[in-house]
Amino acid sequence: MSLRRRLAIAALATSAAALVAVLFLVGPGLRERATQGIRERLTAEARLLARLVAEPLARGASADTIDGLVDATARDVAARVTVIAVDGRVLGESTLSGAALLRMENHAGRPEVLEALRLGEGHSTRHSTTVEDELLYVAVPVRHEGRLVGVARLAVPLTGVAQQVAALRRAIALALLLAFALTAILSAALTPSLTGPLREIMDGARRFAAGELQAHIRTERRDELGELARILNHTAEQLQRRLTEGARDRARTDAILKAMEDGVLAVDQKGGVVLANDALRAALGLDDPAGRHYLEAIRQPELFELIEAVLRTGERRAALLEIRHLRRFFAIAGVPYPGDQGAPHGAVLTFHDVTERHRVERMRRDFVANASHELRTPLTSIRGFVEALEDGALAEPATAGRFLAKVRAHTERMAALVQDLLELSRIEAGERPPHLEPTRPAEVAREVLDAFREAAARKRIALHERDGAAPAVPSDPDHVRRILENFVDNAIKYTPEGGSVLVSSSAAKGGGALIAVRDDGPGIPADHLTRVFERFYRVDKARSREVGGTGLGLAIAKHLAEDMGASVSVESELGRGTTFTLRLPPAMKQ
């Protein structure tokens, strides 16, 4: 049911209830009030009659005289008039005269007469046998010069009173009906002026609830409804402003999180993931973990301990963790962040990928250890031979010559190591930029093979060349030559006597050229293939020292290739040989 109909019904019901209440409250008292009014009028008229008849009664006037006065008075007051002697005889009666008057019964015992004589005024209501009607009687004593000389009585039939009361009731009912009708008309006329603005306010509130905060409730009223509309409009404007500011803040935050290279993870007080930025999802290979528990997203016990420590203590925690399944290292810092109102704090963690730094640090440590080891070994040997010479070996020419040869060999090994270290340092520092020029891979490969034929012949190793019509590519011939010399030298050193080494050149798919050096030596285990290009890395340390390597050749080859935009790779199978490949792109990077 609409508000307009409810208001109309409420107004009509209220009016009806009020009218019924008026009828119930006023109706029962109408007769009494009307009777009281007639009684007061009759009392005043009776007192006038008493004054009129007091003197005749005092001098003993005849009944006819008194009855004449009574009849005249009755005509003026429109009531039944009776004058009663002190002994109760009826001396005058407006409805009877003559013999009939004389036959009237004594009125000394009438209630109103007795009450008038006792109290100075009396009244009663009863059925009159004389006029055969219910009458209201009012009586007052008649006194002359202080002496009681009779009683004056007036009476009127109550039929008139009932008619007056009925007429009054009809008038009241008509007035109430008119008031009810007027209420209905006013309700119908005034309700739209109230429900119309209310409907506009409700429509505006619905639009606000639907998110249309830019909507506006149009009203020019200056009453409470107008004030309500203005409050709602102001509330919507404030909410829209705050939502806009919140959206702007979220956009800034999202932009900052997306621009960050570090991963960010936020969890609530229960461990549910609230936010994980793109960097974290990419670094850890996560789908969107929002809404899940962090235990489901990242399975790492050390990380669990760090998050729980932040949630429990509310203090900053930091750790360096390795995500084992990714083999990556992260510097992780966790701090608390406020929860919702009254809720415990959550935790925000940043993940800084330090894998490369960790790798470089490890390489630095390995480099220092390896360089120290590589230098310590020949230095120890040289010192031993020098001490032996000082202890008397110089007196034995054959022994002295052998010791000096060893000293020379170790000195040359240290010189080669230092030379390789300086070479690697210069390449990394960019002190030897490549000089690009058109280079034919087959020609460089042939030059390198020719340079190693004597060394290969000493081990009875066959050197083969395969020209696959590799195109000329822009590269640095010296860099290419150094790389191939390293590959071929290693192949000859690690291939057993009677083996073979094949150097092939061919066109690469997608452009550029490939130069591959394949041997049929013992091969390299699969778990070593990813590290053979690291400095000082040796698959078989004892074997490497026997063949005289410094452990830096493949690292130098890799840096020379990268320096001119090329790349190197290795493939191997245990017992069947190893293949090192140099890929030269069609256009080298300057």
Order of alpha helices (4+ residues) and beta strands (2+ residues): alpha-alpha-beta-beta-alpha-alpha-beta-beta-beta-alpha-alpha-beta-beta-alpha-alpha-alpha-beta-beta-beta-alpha-alpha-beta-alpha-beta-beta-alpha-beta-beta-alpha-alpha-beta-beta
